[in-house]
Amino acid sequence: MKIWILQTGEPLHIDKNNPRPMRAMNLSNKLVEAGHSVVLWSSDFSHQGKFHRFNKYTTHNINKNLQIRLIPSPGYKSHIGIARLWDHIILGWRLHKLLKQEKNENKPDICFIGYPPIECAYVMGMFAKKADIPYMLDVKDLWPSMLVDALPKFLQPLGRVIFYPLFYMAKKVILNATGISSMAPSFSKWVLNFANKKPTKYDRVFRLTSSPQKLNQEQLEKADLWWSDKNVTNKKPLIMFVGSFMSVFDFKPIARVAKELKHECNFVLAGDGDYLQGIKKMMAGLDNVVFPDRIDYAKIINLSKISIATIAPYKTIESFNMSVPNKIVDSLSFGLPILTPLKGEMANLIKKYNVGFNYNDSKSLKQHILTLINNPQIQKNQATNSKNLYNKDFEFNQVYDSFVSHLEKIAK
């Protein structure tokens, strides 16, 4: 099978420093492993690093069955703003020009299209439709609705007029899709309602998940010594967070609880990001809060082994409430209870499988942490439930083997 994957905004095989694989890399690797030929179309501009990889059209042959094609675009400095929208327009236009030059013998048996950006998804979707090639649309964000929702209420009607082209393209590419894939049932439901599209037998939910890295004993022992040198141990109950400090998180309830429970438990908040310094200031003077900055996988695994829970302090934004974000999946893979304010999809999982607690404010967060500290059996049960849920619904090989099998069926 010959497959094209369109996915911008994710790490690629050619990126330095071993980036954590996401949908595109994971699926490409699994398809190649199954003997299929993959062309991965992406942006030359790195969404994560905010830099141009080569600043020109380039083609990279990773192996005999995997090729990456990069398209240059203007780039942008912020996740939100006119510059990002302009970047997507240029990227879509340049993709359109490239596809017009493709010879018939190079065309794929199926396309897997990441959405957003809408412009690129629309261009690839219309190309596939015209060439009678089936395509699966992988929806990861609530664009363009979330662009309008971000505006003040009185500007939202105007926003719908301004963004009308995006609404048109979005509905068109969804309606023409052979199948819709998403990370959670709520996302799938939103997509179908948004475009007024009926479900098809090819629609599927494929959870976000990552392949666990293999670690040797030496790496684990070094990581253990590293934490010991920082005086991070399990002598006192420990709550962990690992991730990028971004605007999508709310650390204020954690700061209040850390102050009130300074003798009862410690917090390790690991990572980097634009908001790190501000959060450090928020936690100033709290000896029970440790900021080790960005840490590698061995240190993350060791930290999880001495923690009683993870905390995922997402703001209750609609797109997060409708999904199961990476931080949640990581916690399940560690076999740890989850503390999060998320509603919707995540709240349902917590209630159904007893894998943690939902908190609404600092008061309820404090109460849930004390429950885990004072009732070891509850913590142990939730930890076991988390690992069982991960193995049932989120285990990497299970998810991506099913992904490959599904694409094979569509391509037949």
Beta strands, then each sheet from edge to edge (+ up, - down):
strand 1: 2-6
strand 2: 37-43
strand 3: 45-46
strand 4: 51-52
strand 5: 58-63
strand 6: 66-71
strand 7: 110-115
strand 8: 135-139
strand 9: 179-182
strand 10: 204-205
strand 11: 238-242
strand 12: 266-270
strand 13: 289-290
strand 14: 309-311
strand 15: 338-340
strand 16: 356-358
sheet 1: 5+ 6- 2- 1- 7- 8- 9- 10-
sheet 2: 3+ 4-
sheet 3: 13+ 12+ 11+ 14+ 15+ 16+
end
